Amino acid sequence: MQMLGGLIYGIIVFCLYAYMFKKRKKQASSALKKGIVQFFNRLPMILAIFLLIGLFDVFVPKEVVSSVVGGGRGIVSVILSVFMGAVMMGPVATSYPLGAMLLCKGAAVSAVAAFLYSWVMLGVTVVPFEISVFGGRFALVRNMFAFIGAVVMGLLTSLVLTGGPF
Amino acid sequence: MKEHWFEFFVLLLYISLSLFYPGKVQQAFWVGIGLFFKMLPIFASVVLFSTFLGVFLSPKFIQRFVGKDSGIKGIIIAVILGTVIVGPMWVMFPMFKTFMEKGARVAVVVALVGTFAVKTPWLPYAATFLGWEFVIVSVVLIVCYAVVSGLAMERLLGE
């Protein structure tokens, strides 16, 4: 199933390129070149991410995860996850396997969904930059909405998938 | 050196941990390598798709769709565009700011920012870890919330 998903994805990307190579050859080849360069540039980082996740898998015991962000802790685990996601930096490539690993180790679905949303939408370290671009008012309101969104998203995702909010 | 601090950090972690727990570290290494090779084809697709979108979806192209009088159509298009933009969020801020200065609706920009969490090129990658069920539910929720919060923020910020 997983292999199939990857294969279909590969075919779609291939078709997109094939189509654009016919229509706008120059742009398509520059996209391809950029893609290949980026792939090799990012390869060491991806390897490092997965090696780190391997460590996490082997060294962090299940009890620790479920006692911090497990379903038994209710809303506390969700809010804690939002803060964790906001502090975390780095590419999204890390967040999905980490989220899956947390789920395996007994984290609540609501906590993981909130964590993933917050990872992308909230960034403690980016706030000053956001203020400098948009101004304080916009930045404050947007971050507030993103925070609420992460909590709501966590609860609703869990409600749909497991039938309960935590 | 500075741009590879993360890789060095992981390497150091491995070396220092293997002094105390050689067996466990070896186990962790094989888990990581297994995942790495499993994800490699999808990762290649993600990167190629991202650069493809980067070239063909220029800010100028997006600009055409997010004008002040774009109404509900503008929001729908913003949602679609937001899901396919890739890259770290802070890189997008100046671009979004430009849209606003050039007369885009606040709701449209917020919907763009809000659906940014979907990251379409990454979805097949996310699904291999979390399953399609999880991924689809979150995508639907993210899109709904982006539209609602966009309209709410527009009210709140006035204009």
Interface residues (C-beta under 8 A of the other chain):
Chain A: Q2 G5 G6 L7 I8 Y9 G10 I12 V13 L16 Y17 M20 Q27 A28 S30 A31 L32 K34 G35 I36 Q38 F39 R42 P44 M45 I46 L47 A48 F50 L51 L52 I53 G54 L55 D57 V58 F59 G90 P91 V92 A93 Y96 P97 G99 A100 L103 V109 V112 A113 L116 Y117 V120 M121 G123 V126 F129 E130 V133 F134 R137 F138 V141 R142 F145 G149 V152 M153 L156 T157 V160 L161
Chain B: H4 F6 E7 F9 V10 L11 L13 Y14 L17 Y21 K24 V25 Q27 A28 F29 W30 V31 G32 I33 L35 F36 K38 M39 P41 I42 F43 A44 S45 V47 L48 F49 S50 T51 F52 G54 V55 F56 P88 M89 W90 F93 P94 F96 K97 V110 V113 G114 F116 A117 K119 W122 P124 Y125 A126 A127 T128 F129 L130 W132 E133 F134 V137 S138 L141 I142 Y145 S149 A152 M153 L156 L157
